[in-house]
Amino acid sequence: MGSSSSGGMRSGRTRKLKSEINVVPYIDVMLVLLIIFMVMPSANDPSVVDLPKAEKSTKPPSDYVQIVIKPNGALSIGVKGKDEDAPETAPNRDALVKKLRAIHNDHPDYPVLIAGDKESKYDDVIQLISEAKKMGINRVGLSTK
């Protein structure tokens, strides 16, 4: 008798348990994430140096020695202008100073422009300026956008 009454109660409950996952809220979350990633700027070209912006003070010289400092500390040096040569990368500051000395001996009147990325260390830029001044290069400038 007890078994028939419990059976009767169970048969009265006809609702089955839903086993599917409701994916609608997950679709909303994914769309929001998609929009966020679309709006975020993509990674920049690593060869481009992101120069800080500044007001134009003077026109840059037509012929100059350019030193580029990347945020990861990579250095390159090259001559810009009529005697332009492809920028050479330097493994460290000492090698760069040697190349700068060689270029300065060839072109003693060329000023030096240092293009330091916004993210690069301030110390690297200052050290290079002081090295250039020690060599007797009077015109040392910083490249800006």
C-alpha distance (Angstrom), angle and dihedral (degrees) to the residues before:
residue distance angle dihedral
M1 . . .
G2 3.81 . .
S3 3.81 90.8 .
S4 3.82 93.9 53.7
S5 3.80 93.2 51.2
S6 3.82 93.3 51.2
G7 3.80 88.8 47.5
G8 3.77 89.6 53.6
M9 3.78 92.0 53.3
R10 3.81 92.2 49.2
S11 3.78 93.0 49.7
G12 3.82 89.4 53.5
R13 3.82 90.3 62.5
T14 3.81 103.3 73.2
R15 3.83 98.0 164.1
K16 3.80 111.1 114.0
L17 3.83 121.4 -148.8
K18 3.80 110.5 -102.8
S19 3.80 110.3 -125.0
E20 3.84 97.8 -177.2
I21 3.81 120.0 99.0
N22 3.78 115.4 -123.0
V23 3.84 101.6 -124.0
V24 3.82 98.8 -179.5
P25 3.85 96.1 94.0
Y26 3.80 90.4 46.7
I27 3.81 90.8 54.1
D28 3.82 89.1 54.1
V29 3.81 91.3 50.8
M30 3.81 91.4 48.5
L31 3.81 92.1 50.6
V32 3.81 91.3 51.3
L33 3.82 90.6 49.5
L34 3.80 90.6 47.7
I35 3.81 91.2 53.2
I36 3.82 91.2 48.0
F37 3.81 92.3 52.2
M38 3.81 92.0 45.8
V39 3.82 92.0 52.0
M40 3.82 94.3 46.6
P41 3.83 112.0 90.6
S42 3.78 114.9 -105.3
A43 3.81 121.0 -119.7
N44 3.79 110.8 -76.0
D45 3.77 125.0 -122.0
P46 3.83 103.6 -82.8
S47 3.82 92.6 -140.1
V48 3.81 91.7 62.0
V49 3.78 117.6 89.9
D50 3.80 113.0 -141.8
L51 3.80 100.5 -138.6
P52 3.80 120.4 -161.2
K53 3.81 115.3 -110.5
A54 3.79 122.0 -114.3
E55 3.77 138.8 161.7
K56 3.81 114.0 -87.6
S57 3.80 105.7 -99.9
T58 3.79 101.6 168.7
K59 3.77 136.0 -3.6
P60 3.81 110.0 -95.7
P61 3.81 114.4 -111.5
S62 3.81 117.4 -97.6
D63 3.83 93.5 -128.9
Y64 3.77 119.9 37.1
V65 3.79 145.6 135.9
Q66 3.80 111.8 -104.1
I67 3.79 122.8 -154.7
V68 3.81 115.9 -170.3
I69 3.80 121.9 -159.0
K70 3.82 115.3 -166.6
P71 3.82 122.4 -157.4
N72 3.83 91.7 -108.3
G73 3.83 89.0 57.8
A74 3.83 95.5 -102.3
L75 3.81 111.8 149.9
S76 3.80 131.4 -157.2
I77 3.81 133.1 176.5
G78 3.78 132.7 -164.5
V79 3.80 144.0 150.8
K80 3.82 117.8 -106.9
G81 3.79 122.8 -160.1
K82 3.80 133.2 37.5
D83 3.84 94.6 -17.8
E84 3.80 90.7 44.5
D85 3.78 116.9 167.6
A86 3.79 130.0 -177.8
P87 3.81 111.9 -89.6
E88 3.80 112.2 -102.2
T89 3.77 120.5 -146.3
A90 3.78 117.3 -127.9
P91 3.81 121.2 -149.5
N92 3.82 92.7 -145.3
R93 3.81 143.1 -3.7
D94 3.83 94.3 -91.3
A95 3.81 92.3 56.7
L96 3.81 89.7 46.8
V97 3.82 91.7 51.1
K98 3.85 89.8 50.9
K99 3.83 90.5 52.1
L100 3.80 90.6 45.8
R101 3.83 90.2 51.6
A102 3.84 90.4 50.8
I103 3.83 92.0 49.1
H104 3.82 91.0 45.4
N105 3.83 89.8 53.2
D106 3.84 89.7 52.4
H107 3.82 94.9 43.3
P108 3.83 108.7 22.0
D109 3.81 93.2 169.7
Y110 3.84 95.8 54.4
P111 3.82 114.8 109.1
V112 3.81 120.0 -137.0
L113 3.81 121.7 -121.1
I114 3.80 117.0 -165.9
A115 3.81 114.9 -154.5
G116 3.79 105.0 -162.7
D117 3.80 118.8 -179.4
K118 3.82 115.6 -121.7
E119 3.81 88.2 -115.3
S120 3.82 96.4 46.9
K121 3.80 120.3 104.6
Y122 3.81 117.3 -86.2
D123 3.80 88.3 -142.2
D124 3.85 92.2 61.1
V125 3.82 91.1 54.3
I126 3.83 93.7 46.9
Q127 3.83 92.7 47.4
L128 3.83 90.6 52.3
I129 3.81 92.1 48.2
S130 3.81 90.8 51.8
E131 3.84 92.0 46.6
A132 3.82 90.1 51.9
K133 3.83 91.7 48.2
K134 3.83 90.4 49.8
M135 3.82 88.5 55.8
G136 3.78 89.6 57.2
I137 3.80 97.2 -104.2
N138 3.79 103.0 145.5
R139 3.79 98.6 -177.1
V140 3.79 108.9 65.5
G141 3.78 117.1 155.2
L142 3.79 140.7 172.4
S143 3.80 121.4 -120.3
T144 3.80 116.5 -128.3
K145 3.77 134.8 175.2
